[in-house]
Amino acid sequence: MSSEEALLGNKEAIKTGKSGLKEEVKKLSSLAAPMVVVSVSQYLVQVVSLTMAGHIGELSLSGVAIASSFTDVIGFSLVLGMAGALETLCGQAYGANQYRKLGIYTYCASISLIVVCIPISILWIIMDKLLILIGQDPLVSHEARKYSILLIPALFAYAIQQSLVCYFQSQGLILPVLISSCAILCFHIPVSWALVYKLELGSGGAAISIGLSYWLNVILLVLYMKYSSDCEKTRVTFSSDVLLSTREFISYAVPSGVMVCLEWWSFEILTLLSGLLPNPKLQTSVISTCLTTITLHYFIPYGIGTAASSRISNELGGGNSEAARMAFYALLMLVSIEAVAMSTILFCCRSVLGYAYSSEKEFVDYVEKLTPLLSLSFIMDSFQAAFSAVARGCGWQHLGVYANLGAFYLVGIPVAAVLGFLINLKGVGLWIGILTGSAVQAMLLALVTSSTNWQKEAVKARERIFKETD
């Protein structure tokens, strides 16, 4: 081949690559936009109830805030993480045209997660004893227990809901999930208000409203799954195959759950550390406010990531390694734009951000001081959400466990403790520490992703999907 022909060939390959990336960005955007709305809507269900209960009184606010933190750490985060295994299993099964397996995995996940919810519920029931044991006020602890017990039905509904969401997104059926999530949020706001204030059920009414909303969402999704022609190929009846798939699901669900929990728990440890600083009331309030802000933002890149995870797992299951790689590049492009935009907006609003939570001058000034670091956290979180999505799409969640363990518990939290207490940077030092952990986490996951052999991953996905069929 002449040098002119080689040059023309390279130009054609570049052109084809750009065209393929452009098409993948369009595909991913069409999935990511509604998934962001779904993720934020589902998160706001709990936020609305927390806000409603917070206006009853100081005791109610403190009890519900602690209960929400406890139930997130020991409950919702674990269920959400374990359900992420379906992004691997269902996504690759659908890409390989093994539609029956997709339905089987969804059944298996729902049953397995319901079983997991049982010991979690027991911990929620004795929450007051655990909180008092670690030094919490008895009155606040009993209020937290009352809220958490009434929240138990919501936990079981959440387990089924997350399984169904993964089932639909793996097939690209985002519209029914989007409509149901938005409808449930619109339903939840007046119902929560009525139960808390009109029927005077207080914080208990806030917890009950979450359960009602989650169960209604499950009913809507199940009805669509059962009667819609869109689900005809993947709809299955319960059989022994469901039980036989349990081991395979657990093998992905456990590391997936641990991966999420390790990160989630590290931020809760940060809140506990802030309570040991001088002026703990101010320090804890500011750190909690920053965590609330960063959590609300996180569901944006998380929504983009879940859409990309489905695209990657679909293409790997179909044996299309190049398309999976393009989906990853499209994901990086979208989260880069999102990270820069959101961090810039936050930085520009640094002087007024604190007023969204309090009118105290000292509090507002402290939040403004931390906001530049918070903007950097937005960027780190966006990229780690992207790389975590690749981990779920490819099925190497176990590597994510090692990355999160090393980043947060060997680097982030020790650095936070040293800067916050020994160097006396207080809350700023704590946040620099956790930001360092996030940066290390993103770099480790990026290193793993950059060394990914997409062709090999596609072969592994096909072999796993078809091993029981052959």
Summary of the structure (lengths in Angstrom):
residues: 470
radius of gyration: 22.8
end to end distance: 43.5
largest distance: 83.2
contacts: 1733
relative contact order: 0.12
helix: 88%
strand: 0%
